[in-house]
Amino acid sequence: MTQVDDLAARAVDLHQEILLSAESGDEGGLLPDLFTRWMISVLTDAGEVNDGEACYFQARGIEVSGYSLDQEASTLDLFLTRYTGAEPPATVPRADVEAGLKRLREFYNRARQGLHLTMEEASPAFDMALGISDNAASLLELRLFFLTDGLTTVDQIPTTMDGPLRVSSHVWDIRRIHRAMTSGMTREPISVDFVELCGEALPCVNAGSGDGDYSAYLAVIPGKVLADVYDRYGPRLLERNVRSFLQTKVKVNRAIRDTIRDEPSHFLAFNNGISITASSLRTTAIAGGGLGIASLSDMQIVNGGQTTASIHSASRRDQADLSTLAVAAKITVVRHEVLDALVPKIARSANSQNRVSEADFSANDPFHVEIERYSRTVWAPAADGTQRQTRWFYERARGQYQDELARQGTAALQKQFKVAHPPSQRFTKTDLAKFENSWACLPHTVSLGAEKNFREFSVKLAERARFQVTQGYFQQLIARAILFRQTDKIVQAQSLGGYRANIVAYSIAYLSRSTAQRVDLDRIWRQQGLSPDLARVMGQIATAVREVIVRPPRGGNVTEWCKRKECWEAVKALDIPAVAEIPASQLISLDARDRAIEGTIDAPDPAEQEMIERVATIPSETWLELSHWAKETNSLQGWQRSIAYSLGTIARKGRRPSRKQAIQAIKILNDAADLGFATDRPT
């Protein structure tokens, strides 16, 4: 097959993917908007961007399709989409690309100067412009992305400097998309030429090899070189790293930053260094004898991501002098055919200082494999009075649905497949994380964005490593999916303006909390939908929730407000009478609720169960007295006093605390005892 044929086939697959998203109806929007969302997801998977939001805005001389604002990295990404829908791919003239990038840059200029003051506040575009205006002074990098399903002739556009702001342009057409996704790859390999960067090869020591599938080298990398590499490639360098950069609020990062700024010459002595993997390495003899690394192919930093990002941040943000700073590096060169199998093991083993996220390696996690297995074998009950049963199709890896559809061969068989597996019942890993974290009362986490929310879910999943997926769990997961998607349609029908995704997540979290998770999910599974009563209640919850989230304190940014726990506290404080109108027939008992929780990720392990039993023996009077004492003496934190009062109410009703409540209860009792409250400590 020729490259032209490959690109034509890729265009067909891409357009089918966009049409499937439109057909499923859960995303909403026009085809160009769906393409923008899809491309942001692809770029996030590829490590090119750190998530993002599709958000179209156009005015005279300006246009933008989406954005991503990383305040910690002082980086703004702006996206502009040109979706043609043409097969074979149409050519997009260079003049159109340059004009589009110019309109993007002008949007940034106008937003920096206060464009939001002329915009409708109840719109995500307002948040986009406001966010740019608020952060323009601290931005160090502006990246303009031109996204198209067509073919361009633009190869490279020079990077420019606008004062301290580095402005770069990136064109992603069907050719580059195809290259990124060929053979299941979701990234373009990073090749680093140290001779070009340093003026000479990097001195190293050959540390040997193991069983022929890898070789290892030890080196010391100048801090400026490491910062320059990160400046050029950014988070893509850390794609195989199992830890996200934890920002400077984490103790270890502050220590790294202080050493960089105050004692750069001691960095090599104080820091453990970084671990790098590559698929190939080119060495050369260096002056004075010895071996040097001339270049690395497919370079990835699998340990030391926060070290690298901290050095880059200190260099760009604090203008730290890196001339005397050096970093120890272990470089493992892994044969390409075992790269994907061996590197994750190296990364896991190398990371131990802080909480480890398994998000980058979770596609093959047993949890996701089992969800996929049930999604291929479990038939959902027939709905709407029909006799036709369907399945919910879980995409453990990108494009599985489209691949399976293509394998059906004939149009008739493809139609049968879509009847049995409706596009509206396709869901991905990031969808699953939204369903679960919304129900788990973490709407502020869901509001972080699809990828960050998925990473947080993966952390929780890794912490509950003993969890076993059952058919009962799968069915309740689908019930939560139905609740999420039908609430999304309810909110969409209400025409509440922007922030639909936030309203949905917060509305489900409010329902979950206000009913103590007693909504009958089995009933939703059996009916494959919400009852009219529950749908009406969700509509009223959504209306009330919106009034809270679109009015952040001091007129701040709505999108950022939704990411904060304080927003969830404000929503929790709502008193929405409609919840009391849910018929008793659609709620389950507390005992049934507890049994249902036993089959979820939040189920307690034996040690936690023992903790629950101990806390359950504490009388309600103790908790209420503790809450009153803490308020009178201004002891403990406000949320601890609130939990103590809630535990008293729970005990008075003869109910048992949840796993999370029991964990907090032990901490509250111990903290209170340390501060002088007389009680026995259940240690």
Secondary structure, 3 states (H helix, E strand, C coil): CCHHHHHHHHHHHHHHHHHHHHHHCCCCCCHHHHHHHHHHHHHHHCCCCCCCEEEEEEECCEEEEEEEEECCCCEEEEEEEECCCCCCCCECCHHHHHHHHHHHHHHHHHHHCCHHHHCCCCCHHHHHHHHHHHHHHHCCEEEEEEEECCECCCCCCCCEEECCEEEEEEEECHHHHHHHHHHHCCCCCCEEEHHHHHCCCEEEEEEEEECCCEEEEEEEEEHHHHHHHHHHHHHHHHCCCCCCCCCCCCHHHHHHHHHHHHCHHHHHHHCCCEEEEECEEEEEECCCCCEEEEEEECCEEEECHHHHHHHHHHHHHCCCCCCCCEEEEEEEEECHHHHHHHHHHHHHHHCCCCCCCCHHHHHHCHHHHHHHHHHHHCCECCCCCCCCCECCEEECCCCHHHHHHHHCCCHHHHHHHHHHCCHHHEEEHHHHHHHHHHHCCCHHHHCCCHHHHHHHHHHHHHHCCCCCCCHHHHHHHHHHHHHHHHHHHHHHHHCCCCCHHHHHHHHHHHHHHHCCCCECHHHHHHHCCCCHHHHHHHHHHHHHHHHHHCCCHHHCCHHHHHCCHHHHHHHHCCCCHHHHHCCHHHECCHHHHHHHHCCCCCCCCHHHHHHHHHHHCCCHHHHHHHHHHHHHHCCCCHHHHHHHHHHHHHHHCCCCCCHHHHHHHHHHHHHHHHCCCCCCCCC
